[in-house]
Amino acid sequence: MPVYIYRCQSCNHQFEEFQKVAETPLTKCPNCDKLELVRVICPPILTIVTDEPKTVGMLAERNSKKMSDEEMKIKEFERTRVNPVDNTPEFLKQHRTKTEKDIRLMDKKQRERYINEGR
């Protein structure tokens, strides 16, 4: 239900009233009991939220500000670590299937060998 603002033209008493849109406007002033009550036209109330991040970078910056110093050090260490440990067993590494990118980078002889022998 919208909130309407009413003002009496006789005594200048002003108040707010919750009313359904379909209800008829009030006409009698509750202060002076005269029939000179009018609705005051007011601009709509807009709420603009400016703290919401608009890009991924802004979101990352906001989240990093919430992190403690210890969390930031851990994150920086993980980001700068060059050679992460590969825990894949050796026998699986030898029989690993190639990706599309790997196959595209092969020359013609390597591709034929991969297709025929699977390595």
N, CA, C and O atoms as a GROMACS GRO file, in nm:
protein
  476
    1MET      N    1   0.085  -0.118   0.000
    1MET     CA    2   0.000   0.000   0.000
    1MET      C    3   0.089   0.124   0.000
    1MET      O    4   0.186   0.132   0.076
    2PRO      N    5   0.057   0.220  -0.085
    2PRO     CA    6   0.136   0.343  -0.087
    2PRO      C    7   0.103   0.433   0.032
    2PRO      O    8  -0.003   0.424   0.094
    3VAL      N    9   0.197   0.519   0.061
    3VAL     CA   10   0.180   0.620   0.166
    3VAL      C   11   0.148   0.752   0.096
    3VAL      O   12   0.222   0.798   0.010
    4TYR      N   13   0.036   0.811   0.135
    4TYR     CA   14  -0.004   0.940   0.080
    4TYR      C   15   0.017   1.048   0.185
    4TYR      O   16  -0.005   1.026   0.304
    5ILE      N   17   0.057   1.164   0.139
    5ILE     CA   18   0.072   1.280   0.229
    5ILE      C   19  -0.047   1.372   0.205
    5ILE      O   20  -0.079   1.406   0.091
    6TYR      N   21  -0.111   1.410   0.314
    6TYR     CA   22  -0.226   1.500   0.308
    6TYR      C   23  -0.193   1.629   0.382
    6TYR      O   24  -0.119   1.629   0.480
    7ARG      N   25  -0.252   1.741   0.332
    7ARG     CA   26  -0.236   1.870   0.401
    7ARG      C   27  -0.370   1.943   0.396
    7ARG      O   28  -0.438   1.947   0.294
    8CYS      N   29  -0.404   2.000   0.510
    8CYS     CA   30  -0.528   2.077   0.520
    8CYS      C   31  -0.500   2.219   0.471
    8CYS      O   32  -0.404   2.283   0.514
    9GLN      N   33  -0.585   2.268   0.381
    9GLN     CA   34  -0.567   2.404   0.330
    9GLN      C   35  -0.614   2.509   0.429
    9GLN      O   36  -0.582   2.627   0.416
   10SER      N   37  -0.688   2.466   0.527
   10SER     CA   38  -0.739   2.560   0.627
   10SER      C   39  -0.640   2.582   0.741
   10SER      O   40  -0.607   2.696   0.774
   11CYS      N   41  -0.592   2.471   0.803
   11CYS     CA   42  -0.505   2.484   0.920
   11CYS      C   43  -0.360   2.443   0.893
   11CYS      O   44  -0.276   2.448   0.984
   12ASN      N   45  -0.330   2.402   0.770
   12ASN     CA   46  -0.196   2.358   0.730
   12ASN      C   47  -0.145   2.235   0.804
   12ASN      O   48  -0.024   2.209   0.807
   13HIS      N   49  -0.235   2.160   0.863
   13HIS     CA   50  -0.196   2.034   0.928
   13HIS      C   51  -0.156   1.934   0.820
   13HIS      O   52  -0.228   1.919   0.720
   14GLN      N   53  -0.043   1.866   0.838
   14GLN     CA   54   0.006   1.771   0.739
   14GLN      C   55   0.030   1.636   0.806
   14GLN      O   56   0.081   1.630   0.918
   15PHE      N   57  -0.006   1.527   0.736
   15PHE     CA   58   0.014   1.393   0.791
   15PHE      C   59   0.023   1.292   0.677
   15PHE      O   60  -0.013   1.320   0.562
   16GLU      N   61   0.071   1.172   0.711
   16GLU     CA   62   0.083   1.063   0.614
   16GLU      C   63  -0.026   0.960   0.642
   16GLU      O   64  -0.066   0.939   0.757
   17GLU      N   65  -0.072   0.895   0.535
   17GLU     CA   66  -0.178   0.796   0.549
   17GLU      C   67  -0.150   0.678   0.455
   17GLU      O   68  -0.127   0.697   0.336
   18PHE      N   69  -0.153   0.555   0.510
   18PHE     CA   70  -0.145   0.434   0.428
   18PHE      C   71  -0.282   0.409   0.369
   18PHE      O   72  -0.380   0.396   0.442
   19GLN      N   73  -0.288   0.401   0.236
   19GLN     CA   74  -0.416   0.376   0.170
   19GLN      C   75  -0.394   0.290   0.047
   19GLN      O   76  -0.288   0.293  -0.014
   20LYS      N   77  -0.496   0.213   0.013
   20LYS     CA   78  -0.492   0.139  -0.111
   20LYS      C   79  -0.509   0.238  -0.226
   20LYS      O   80  -0.566   0.345  -0.209
   21VAL      N   81  -0.459   0.201  -0.342
   21VAL     CA   82  -0.469   0.288  -0.458
   21VAL      C   83  -0.615   0.311  -0.496
   21VAL      O   84  -0.652   0.420  -0.539
   22ALA      N   85  -0.698   0.209  -0.479
   22ALA     CA   86  -0.839   0.217  -0.519
   22ALA      C   87  -0.925   0.296  -0.419
   22ALA      O   88  -1.038   0.333  -0.451
   23GLU      N   89  -0.872   0.322  -0.299
   23GLU     CA   90  -0.952   0.396  -0.199
   23GLU      C   91  -0.970   0.541  -0.242
   23GLU      O   92  -0.885   0.599  -0.310
   24THR      N   93  -1.083   0.598  -0.201
   24THR     CA   94  -1.108   0.739  -0.232
   24THR      C   95  -1.023   0.826  -0.139
   24THR      O   96  -1.005   0.790  -0.022
   25PRO      N   97  -0.972   0.937  -0.188
   25PRO     CA   98  -0.889   1.025  -0.104
   25PRO      C   99  -0.968   1.080   0.015
   25PRO      O  100  -1.089   1.100   0.008
   26LEU      N  101  -0.895   1.105   0.124
   26LEU     CA  102  -0.956   1.165   0.242
   26LEU      C  103  -0.991   1.310   0.212
   26LEU      O  104  -0.924   1.375   0.132
   27THR      N  105  -1.096   1.360   0.275
   27THR     CA  106  -1.137   1.499   0.253
   27THR      C  107  -1.148   1.576   0.383
   27THR      O  108  -1.137   1.698   0.382
   28LYS      N  109  -1.170   1.508   0.496
   28LYS     CA  110  -1.192   1.575   0.624
   28LYS      C  111  -1.062   1.578   0.705
   28LYS      O  112  -0.999   1.474   0.725
   29CYS      N  113  -1.024   1.695   0.750
   29CYS     CA  114  -0.903   1.712   0.829
   29CYS      C  115  -0.925   1.658   0.970
   29CYS      O  116  -1.023   1.693   1.035
   30PRO      N  117  -0.834   1.571   1.021
   30PRO     CA  118  -0.850   1.519   1.156
   30PRO      C  119  -0.818   1.624   1.264
   30PRO      O  120  -0.850   1.604   1.381
   31ASN      N  121  -0.755   1.734   1.223
   31ASN     CA  122  -0.716   1.838   1.319
   31ASN      C  123  -0.828   1.941   1.340
   31ASN      O  124  -0.864   1.972   1.454
   32CYS      N  125  -0.884   1.995   1.231
   32CYS     CA  126  -0.984   2.102   1.242
   32CYS      C  127  -1.123   2.059   1.195
   32CYS      O  128  -1.216   2.139   1.202
   33ASP      N  129  -1.139   1.937   1.147
   33ASP     CA  130  -1.266   1.880   1.100
   33ASP      C  131  -1.326   1.953   0.980
   33ASP      O  132  -1.446   1.939   0.954
   34LYS      N  133  -1.248   2.030   0.908
   34LYS     CA  134  -1.299   2.098   0.788
   34LYS      C  135  -1.274   2.009   0.666
   34LYS      O  136  -1.186   1.923   0.670
   35LEU      N  137  -1.350   2.028   0.562
   35LEU     CA  138  -1.339   1.947   0.440
   35LEU      C  139  -1.245   2.012   0.338
   35LEU      O  140  -1.281   2.027   0.221
   36GLU      N  141  -1.127   2.049   0.382
   36GLU     CA  142  -1.031   2.115   0.293
   36GLU      C  143  -0.898   2.038   0.286
   36GLU      O  144  -0.791   2.098   0.277
   37LEU      N  145  -0.907   1.908   0.290
   37LEU     CA  146  -0.788   1.824   0.286
   37LEU      C  147  -0.752   1.789   0.142
   37LEU      O  148  -0.839   1.752   0.063
   38VAL      N  149  -0.625   1.802   0.106
   38VAL     CA  150  -0.578   1.768  -0.029
   38VAL      C  151  -0.455   1.679  -0.020
   38VAL      O  152  -0.377   1.685   0.075
   39ARG      N  153  -0.440   1.596  -0.123
   39ARG     CA  154  -0.318   1.514  -0.132
   39ARG      C  155  -0.204   1.600  -0.182
   39ARG      O  156  -0.220   1.680  -0.275
   40VAL      N  157  -0.089   1.584  -0.121
   40VAL     CA  158   0.031   1.656  -0.163
   40VAL      C  159   0.106   1.566  -0.260
   40VAL      O  160   0.132   1.450  -0.231
   41ILE      N  161   0.141   1.621  -0.376
   41ILE     CA  162   0.215   1.544  -0.475
   41ILE      C  163   0.364   1.556  -0.442
   41ILE      O  164   0.420   1.665  -0.435
   42CYS      N  165   0.426   1.440  -0.421
   42CYS     CA  166   0.568   1.435  -0.386
   42CYS      C  167   0.642   1.348  -0.487
   42CYS      O  168   0.584   1.256  -0.545
   43PRO      N  169   0.768   1.377  -0.508
   43PRO     CA  170   0.845   1.291  -0.598
   43PRO      C  171   0.863   1.153  -0.534
   43PRO      O  172   0.862   1.141  -0.412
   44PRO      N  173   0.880   1.049  -0.616
   44PRO     CA  174   0.899   0.916  -0.560
   44PRO      C  175   1.030   0.906  -0.483
   44PRO      O  176   1.127   0.976  -0.512
   45ILE      N  177   1.031   0.818  -0.385
   45ILE     CA  178   1.151   0.795  -0.305
   45ILE      C  179   1.233   0.688  -0.376
   45ILE      O  180   1.187   0.576  -0.394
   46LEU      N  181   1.354   0.723  -0.414
   46LEU     CA  182   1.442   0.629  -0.483
   46LEU      C  183   1.556   0.590  -0.391
   46LEU      O  184   1.615   0.675  -0.324
   47THR      N  185   1.586   0.464  -0.389
   47THR     CA  186   1.699   0.415  -0.313
   47THR      C  187   1.805   0.368  -0.411
   47THR      O  188   1.781   0.277  -0.491
   48ILE      N  189   1.920   0.430  -0.406
   48ILE     CA  190   2.028   0.393  -0.495
   48ILE      C  191   2.139   0.331  -0.411
   48ILE      O  192   2.190   0.394  -0.318
   49VAL      N  193   2.175   0.209  -0.443
   49VAL     CA  194   2.280   0.139  -0.371
   49VAL      C  195   2.409   0.159  -0.449
   49VAL      O  196   2.420   0.116  -0.564
   50THR      N  197   2.507   0.225  -0.387
   50THR     CA  198   2.631   0.254  -0.458
   50THR      C  199   2.744   0.163  -0.416
   50THR      O  200   2.851   0.166  -0.478
   51ASP      N  201   2.726   0.082  -0.314
   51ASP     CA  202   2.835  -0.002  -0.265
   51ASP      C  203   2.847  -0.133  -0.341
   51ASP      O  204   2.944  -0.206  -0.320
   52GLU      N  205   2.753  -0.165  -0.427
   52GLU     CA  206   2.758  -0.292  -0.499
   52GLU      C  207   2.865  -0.286  -0.607
   52GLU      O  208   2.869  -0.190  -0.684
   53PRO      N  209   2.952  -0.388  -0.614
   53PRO     CA  210   3.054  -0.389  -0.718
   53PRO      C  211   2.992  -0.410  -0.856
   53PRO      O  212   2.898  -0.487  -0.872
   54LYS      N  213   3.046  -0.339  -0.954
   54LYS     CA  214   2.992  -0.346  -1.089
   54LYS      C  215   3.077  -0.432  -1.181
   54LYS      O  216   3.031  -0.472  -1.288
   55THR      N  217   3.201  -0.462  -1.141
   55THR     CA  218   3.288  -0.546  -1.222
   55THR      C  219   3.352  -0.653  -1.133
   55THR      O  220   3.345  -0.645  -1.010
   56VAL      N  221   3.413  -0.752  -1.196
   56VAL     CA  222   3.481  -0.858  -1.122
   56VAL      C  223   3.597  -0.800  -1.042
   56VAL      O  224   3.623  -0.841  -0.929
   57GLY      N  225   3.667  -0.704  -1.101
   57GLY     CA  226   3.779  -0.639  -1.032
   57GLY      C  227   3.734  -0.567  -0.906
   57GLY      O  228   3.800  -0.574  -0.803
   58MET      N  229   3.622  -0.497  -0.915
   58MET     CA  230   3.569  -0.427  -0.798
   58MET      C  231   3.528  -0.526  -0.689
   58MET      O  232   3.547  -0.500  -0.571
   59LEU      N  233   3.471  -0.640  -0.731
   59LEU     CA  234   3.431  -0.743  -0.636
   59LEU      C  235   3.554  -0.801  -0.567
   59LEU      O  236   3.553  -0.821  -0.446
   60ALA      N  237   3.659  -0.828  -0.644
   60ALA     CA  238   3.782  -0.882  -0.587
   60ALA      C  239   3.845  -0.783  -0.490
   60ALA      O  240   3.893  -0.822  -0.383
   61GLU      N  241   3.844  -0.657  -0.526
   61GLU     CA  242   3.900  -0.554  -0.438
   61GLU      C  243   3.822  -0.545  -0.307
   61GLU      O  244   3.881  -0.534  -0.200
   62ARG      N  245   3.690  -0.549  -0.316
   62ARG     CA  246   3.607  -0.543  -0.195
   62ARG      C  247   3.633  -0.664  -0.106
   62ARG      O  248   3.644  -0.650   0.016
   63ASN      N  249   3.643  -0.783  -0.167
   63ASN     CA  250   3.666  -0.904  -0.089
   63ASN      C  251   3.805  -0.903  -0.026
   63ASN      O  252   3.821  -0.951   0.086
   64SER      N  253   3.904  -0.849  -0.096
   64SER     CA  254   4.040  -0.846  -0.040
   64SER      C  255   4.048  -0.748   0.077
   64SER      O  256   4.129  -0.768   0.168
   65LYS      N  257   3.967  -0.645   0.077
   65LYS     CA  258   3.967  -0.550   0.190
   65LYS      C  259   3.912  -0.616   0.316
   65LYS      O  260   3.948  -0.577   0.427
   66LYS      N  261   3.824  -0.716   0.298
   66LYS     CA  262   3.765  -0.785   0.412
   66LYS      C  263   3.858  -0.891   0.471
   66LYS      O  264   3.835  -0.937   0.583
   67MET      N  265   3.962  -0.930   0.396
   67MET     CA  266   4.053  -1.035   0.442
   67MET      C  267   4.148  -0.983   0.550
   67MET      O  268   4.184  -0.865   0.552
   68SER      N  269   4.187  -1.073   0.638
   68SER     CA  270   4.287  -1.038   0.738
   68SER      C  271   4.424  -1.041   0.673
   68SER      O  272   4.439  -1.090   0.561
   69ASP      N  273   4.526  -0.990   0.743
   69ASP     CA  274   4.662  -0.991   0.690
   69ASP      C  275   4.711  -1.132   0.664
   69ASP      O  276   4.778  -1.158   0.564
   70GLU      N  277   4.677  -1.225   0.753
   70GLU     CA  278   4.719  -1.364   0.738
   70GLU      C  279   4.658  -1.426   0.612
   70GLU      O  280   4.726  -1.496   0.537
   71GLU      N  281   4.529  -1.401   0.590
   71GLU     CA  282   4.462  -1.454   0.471
   71GLU      C  283   4.523  -1.396   0.344
   71GLU      O  284   4.538  -1.466   0.244
   72MET      N  285   4.559  -1.267   0.348
   72MET     CA  286   4.622  -1.203   0.232
   72MET      C  287   4.756  -1.266   0.201
   72MET      O  288   4.789  -1.286   0.084
   73LYS      N  289   4.837  -1.298   0.304
   73LYS     CA  290   4.967  -1.360   0.283
   73LYS      C  291   4.951  -1.498   0.220
   73LYS      O  292   5.026  -1.534   0.129
   74ILE      N  293   4.853  -1.576   0.267
   74ILE     CA  294   4.828  -1.709   0.212
   74ILE      C  295   4.786  -1.698   0.066
   74ILE      O  296   4.834  -1.773  -0.019
   75LYS      N  297   4.695  -1.604   0.036
   75LYS     CA  298   4.646  -1.585  -0.100
   75LYS      C  299   4.761  -1.544  -0.193
   75LYS      O  300   4.771  -1.594  -0.305
   76GLU      N  301   4.847  -1.454  -0.147
   76GLU     CA  302   4.960  -1.408  -0.227
   76GLU      C  303   5.058  -1.522  -0.252
   76GLU      O  304   5.111  -1.535  -0.363
   77PHE      N  305   5.082  -1.605  -0.150
   77PHE     CA  306   5.170  -1.719  -0.166
   77PHE      C  307   5.115  -1.816  -0.270
   77PHE      O  308   5.189  -1.864  -0.356
   78GLU      N  309   4.985  -1.845  -0.263
   78GLU     CA  310   4.924  -1.937  -0.359
   78GLU      C  311   4.927  -1.881  -0.501
   78GLU      O  312   4.944  -1.955  -0.597
   79ARG      N  313   4.911  -1.750  -0.512
   79ARG     CA  314   4.910  -1.687  -0.644
   79ARG      C  315   5.048  -1.688  -0.708
   79ARG      O  316   5.058  -1.704  -0.830
   80THR      N  317   5.153  -1.670  -0.630
   80THR     CA  318   5.288  -1.659  -0.684
   80THR      C  319   5.362  -1.792  -0.692
   80THR      O  320   5.472  -1.798  -0.747
   81ARG      N  321   5.304  -1.897  -0.639
   81ARG     CA  322   5.370  -2.028  -0.644
   81ARG      C  323   5.379  -2.072  -0.789
   81ARG      O  324   5.278  -2.082  -0.858
   82VAL      N  325   5.502  -2.100  -0.836
   82VAL     CA  326   5.526  -2.128  -0.977
   82VAL      C  327   5.498  -2.274  -1.010
   82VAL      O  328   5.426  -2.302  -1.106
   83ASN      N  329   5.554  -2.367  -0.935
   83ASN     CA  330   5.542  -2.509  -0.966
   83ASN      C  331   5.460  -2.581  -0.860
   83ASN      O  332   5.515  -2.629  -0.761
   84PRO      N  333   5.329  -2.588  -0.878
   84PRO     CA  334   5.251  -2.662  -0.780
   84PRO      C  335   5.283  -2.811  -0.787
   84PRO      O  336   5.322  -2.861  -0.893
   85VAL      N  337   5.268  -2.880  -0.679
   85VAL     CA  338   5.299  -3.023  -0.672
   85VAL      C  339   5.197  -3.101  -0.752
   85VAL      O  340   5.076  -3.084  -0.735
   86ASP      N  341   5.246  -3.188  -0.842
   86ASP     CA  342   5.158  -3.274  -0.921
   86ASP      C  343   5.156  -3.411  -0.853
   86ASP      O  344   5.255  -3.483  -0.857
   87ASN      N  345   5.043  -3.446  -0.792
   87ASN     CA  346   5.031  -3.572  -0.719
   87ASN      C  347   4.982  -3.687  -0.807
   87ASN      O  348   4.944  -3.792  -0.755
   88THR      N  349   4.984  -3.668  -0.938
   88THR     CA  350   4.937  -3.773  -1.028
   88THR      C  351   5.039  -3.886  -1.030
   88THR      O  352   5.158  -3.859  -1.048
   89PRO      N  353   4.998  -4.011  -1.011
   89PRO     CA  354   5.093  -4.124  -1.016
   89PRO      C  355   5.163  -4.130  -1.152
   89PRO      O  356   5.106  -4.093  -1.254
   90GLU      N  357   5.287  -4.178  -1.151
   90GLU     CA  358   5.370  -4.181  -1.272
   90GLU      C  359   5.307  -4.264  -1.384
   90GLU      O  360   5.314  -4.225  -1.500
   91PHE      N  361   5.247  -4.379  -1.351
   91PHE     CA  362   5.188  -4.463  -1.455
   91PHE      C  363   5.072  -4.394  -1.524
   91PHE      O  364   5.045  -4.421  -1.642
   92LEU      N  365   5.000  -4.304  -1.452
   92LEU     CA  366   4.891  -4.230  -1.516
   92LEU      C  367   4.946  -4.119  -1.605
   92LEU      O  368   4.887  -4.087  -1.708
   93LYS      N  369   5.058  -4.062  -1.566
   93LYS     CA  370   5.118  -3.956  -1.647
   93LYS      C  371   5.160  -4.012  -1.783
   93LYS      O  372   5.148  -3.943  -1.884
   94GLN      N  373   5.210  -4.134  -1.787
   94GLN     CA  374   5.256  -4.194  -1.911
   94GLN      C  375   5.140  -4.227  -2.004
   94GLN      O  376   5.155  -4.222  -2.126
   95HIS      N  377   5.025  -4.259  -1.948
   95HIS     CA  378   4.911  -4.300  -2.029
   95HIS      C  379   4.801  -4.195  -2.036
   95HIS      O  380   4.687  -4.226  -2.068
   96ARG      N  381   4.837  -4.074  -2.006
   96ARG     CA  382   4.739  -3.965  -2.008
   96ARG      C  383   4.700  -3.934  -2.152
   96ARG      O  384   4.786  -3.932  -2.240
   97THR      N  385   4.572  -3.910  -2.177
   97THR     CA  386   4.528  -3.875  -2.312
   97THR      C  387   4.562  -3.730  -2.339
   97THR      O  388   4.570  -3.647  -2.248
   98LYS      N  389   4.581  -3.702  -2.465
   98LYS     CA  390   4.619  -3.566  -2.508
   98LYS      C  391   4.493  -3.480  -2.520
   98LYS      O  392   4.384  -3.529  -2.549
   99THR      N  393   4.512  -3.352  -2.497
   99THR     CA  394   4.402  -3.257  -2.515
   99THR      C  395   4.402  -3.210  -2.660
   99THR      O  396   4.497  -3.235  -2.734
  100GLU      N  397   4.297  -3.144  -2.700
  100GLU     CA  398   4.290  -3.089  -2.837
  100GLU      C  399   4.408  -2.998  -2.864
  100GLU      O  400   4.465  -3.000  -2.974
  101LYS      N  401   4.444  -2.918  -2.766
  101LYS     CA  402   4.554  -2.824  -2.783
  101LYS      C  403   4.685  -2.901  -2.805
  101LYS      O  404   4.765  -2.864  -2.891
  102ASP      N  405   4.706  -3.008  -2.727
  102ASP     CA  406   4.827  -3.089  -2.745
  102ASP      C  407   4.833  -3.146  -2.886
  102ASP      O  408   4.939  -3.144  -2.949
  103ILE      N  409   4.720  -3.196  -2.935
  103ILE     CA  410   4.716  -3.257  -3.068
  103ILE      C  411   4.740  -3.153  -3.176
  103ILE      O  412   4.810  -3.180  -3.274
  104ARG      N  413   4.683  -3.033  -3.160
  104ARG     CA  414   4.704  -2.926  -3.258
  104ARG      C  415   4.850  -2.884  -3.267
  104ARG      O  416   4.897  -2.845  -3.373
  105LEU      N  417   4.922  -2.893  -3.154
  105LEU     CA  418   5.062  -2.851  -3.151
  105LEU      C  419   5.156  -2.958  -3.207
  105LEU      O  420   5.274  -2.930  -3.230
  106MET      N  421   5.107  -3.078  -3.229
  106MET     CA  422   5.190  -3.185  -3.284
  106MET      C  423   5.215  -3.162  -3.433
  106MET      O  424   5.133  -3.104  -3.503
  107ASP      N  425   5.330  -3.211  -3.478
  107ASP     CA  426   5.352  -3.209  -3.623
  107ASP      C  427   5.283  -3.331  -3.683
  107ASP      O  428   5.222  -3.410  -3.611
  108LYS      N  429   5.292  -3.347  -3.816
  108LYS     CA  430   5.217  -3.452  -3.884
  108LYS      C  431   5.258  -3.592  -3.838
  108LYS      O  432   5.172  -3.677  -3.816
  109LYS      N  433   5.388  -3.616  -3.822
  109LYS     CA  434   5.436  -3.748  -3.780
  109LYS      C  435   5.390  -3.781  -3.638
  109LYS      O  436   5.350  -3.894  -3.610
  110GLN      N  437   5.396  -3.683  -3.551
  110GLN     CA  438   5.352  -3.705  -3.412
  110GLN      C  439   5.202  -3.739  -3.407
  110GLN      O  440   5.160  -3.825  -3.330
  111ARG      N  441   5.124  -3.670  -3.489
  111ARG     CA  442   4.980  -3.697  -3.492
  111ARG      C  443   4.951  -3.838  -3.542
  111ARG      O  444   4.868  -3.909  -3.484
  112GLU      N  445   5.018  -3.878  -3.648
  112GLU     CA  446   4.999  -4.013  -3.700
  112GLU      C  447   5.035  -4.117  -3.595
  112GLU      O  448   4.964  -4.216  -3.577
  113ARG      N  449   5.146  -4.095  -3.524
  113ARG     CA  450   5.188  -4.188  -3.418
  113ARG      C  451   5.085  -4.193  -3.307
  113ARG      O  452   5.052  -4.300  -3.255
  114TYR      N  453   5.033  -4.075  -3.269
  114TYR     CA  454   4.933  -4.068  -3.161
  114TYR      C  455   4.806  -4.144  -3.202
  114TYR      O  456   4.746  -4.215  -3.121
  115ILE      N  457   4.765  -4.126  -3.327
  115ILE     CA  458   4.643  -4.193  -3.374
  115ILE      C  459   4.664  -4.344  -3.382
  115ILE      O  460   4.576  -4.421  -3.340
  116ASN      N  461   4.778  -4.388  -3.434
  116ASN     CA  462   4.805  -4.531  -3.452
  116ASN      C  463   4.841  -4.603  -3.323
  116ASN      O  464   4.795  -4.714  -3.298
  117GLU      N  465   4.923  -4.540  -3.241
  117GLU     CA  466   4.975  -4.608  -3.121
  117GLU      C  467   4.913  -4.557  -2.990
  117GLU      O  468   4.923  -4.623  -2.887
  118GLY      N  469   4.850  -4.443  -2.994
  118GLY     CA  470   4.786  -4.389  -2.874
  118GLY      C  471   4.883  -4.321  -2.779
  118GLY      O  472   4.852  -4.302  -2.662
  119ARG      N  473   5.002  -4.284  -2.830
  119ARG     CA  474   5.097  -4.210  -2.745
  119ARG      C  475   5.174  -4.108  -2.824
  119ARG      O  476   5.257  -4.037  -2.768
   0.00000   0.00000   0.00000
